[in-house]
Amino acid sequence: MRFILATFLTLCTWTLGWGQRVHLFPDDQLVFRDMIAHVENNVVRLGATWSGEVAFTLQDDGMWDEVHLHRGFSSSALDIAYTVREGQLVLGNTHFSDGILFTFSEGQIFMGDSTFPMDVVYTLREERPAFPSRSGAPTFGVYKEDSRAWTDRVAVVEGVATPAQLYALLSAASLL
């Protein structure tokens, strides 16, 4: 019985993506002490350690295919700051189109409910870091608008992030 329970919990953990760690760095040096924020076990913390301030808690709502971003270490409906639904970051838990803050599509983040090229806020590009990490996780540069210039890079994401994790990291870093 214990084996079945342990197997079930392990499969649930893998399915939900828990344990996957995604980091946000200011540059491609990937220096651990310079980490801006990270996501681990669906908790977004500022800094590099587990004792950092909790900015958001991500809660997957399997029924409606949406992820709630709760303020701090909470899962209360009263603490929902944002909801990610169909790649769009929505203010609170609203279902009105005026509550859509950003849209993630094809590696770009757009302002509002748009995918028009003039509304691009950030573009993610996969790149090789100056000093690759031991984990071998891919890194993505976050660039202003549709820029390709390294001077327009605002942050580097290490690891493969879901749209909800990306929104949470960028919000925690005050980039959204």
N, C-alpha and C positions, 0 to 999 in steps of 0.2 A: 504494500500500500504506500509506504514512504517513497519507494522508487518511482511509482506512478505519479505521485504528487510532485516530486522533485523534477521529473521529466516534463510534466505539464507546466510548472513554473518557469523552467528553462526555456521551453518553446514560446511561452507568452512573452518572456523578456526579449528574446530574439525578434519576435514578430513586432513588438512595439518599438524596437530600436533602442531600448534602454542599454546603458553601458557604453554606447557609442559616444565618444568625446569629440567635440568640435571646438576649435580654438579661434579666437580673433586677435590678431596681432597688428601693431601699428605699421610694420614693414616686413620685408621678406627675410629678415635676419632670423626670425623665429626664436628669439631669446625668451626663455621661459619666464623670467622675472618681469619682462615688459608686456606680458599678455594683458590685453584689455579686459576680455571676458571669455568665458567658456561655458559650454553646455555639457552636462553629464547627468545621466539618469533623469532627463527631462527637467532639470533645474539649471537656470542660467545664473551664474555667479560672476561677479566682478573680480578681476584679478586672476591669479594662476592657481590658487589653492582651494581646497574644499571648505575652508573657513571664511572665504570671501563673502561679501554682502550678496544676498539673494535678490536679484533684480526681478526675475519672472519664474513662474512655474508653468510648464507646458502640460496641458491635460488633453489627451486625445478623446474626442467624442466619437466612438466607433459607429454610432447609429446614424449620425448626420454627416459624416465625413468632414469634420471640422476640428480644429485645434484651438483651444482657449489658452490665452496667455494671461495668467493671473499675476497680479502685483505681489511681489514678495513670495514667501513660502506659504502659499495658500491654495486651496482648491474650492473656495467658496464662490458661489455665483455672484456675490456682492463685490468680489475683488477682480472680476474680469476686466482687464484693461483693453485687450484686443482679441479678435477672433480671426483665424486664418481659414478661409473657405474658398476652395477652387483657386488657390494661388493669390488670393486677394486679402490684404490686411484691412480689417474692418474695425472701426472704433466700437469698443464695448462688444455687445452681442446683437447689434442692430441688423435688420434685414432690409434697410432702405438703401438705395443707391448713393445717397449723399453721405453715408457713413463709410464708404470705401476710401481708404487713405492711399493705398499703394497696390499695384498689381505686379506680380512676378510672372514673366513670360520669356521663354527662350534665353535665359541667362541675363535678363535685364529687369530692373525695377522701374516701373512707370508711376507717375503721379496720378492718383485717382483711379477711375475705372476706364483706363485708356491704354492702348498699345501703339499710340501714334509716336513716331520718332522724335517729335519735338518735346514729348513729355517724359523722356528718359531721365531718371534721376541718377541711377547707378548701373554699371555694366560689370558683370563678373567674367573674368577671363582666367582660364587655367594657365598656370605658369610654373616654372621651375624656381624654387627658392635659392637664394645665394648659398645657404647652408642647409641642405635637406635634413629633415628630422629622422630619428631612428625608426619611427613608426612607418615611414614610407607613405604616409597619407598624402593625397593630392592637395595642392594649394591653389587657391583662387584669389586673384587680385580684385579688389573692389575699386572701380574707377569712377570718377565723376562723369556723369552724363554718358556720352558714347566715346569718350576719349581713349586713346591708346598710349598716351604719353605717361611715362613712369612718374612724372611730377604731379599727375592728377590722381595717382593712387591714394586712396584714403585709408585703406586697411587691407589685410590679407587674412583669408579664412583658411585654416588648415583642417582638412577633413571634408567629407561630403555631407553637406547640410541640407535638410529639408527646407522648404520655404518658411515654415513656422520657426525653425531654429535660426534661419538667417535673419528674419524680421526681429526676433527676440535679441539676437546678438547686436544687430545694428541699433536697435532701440536702446539697449542697455548702454551702448557706447555713445549715445546721443547723436547718432548719425542719421536718424530718421525723424 
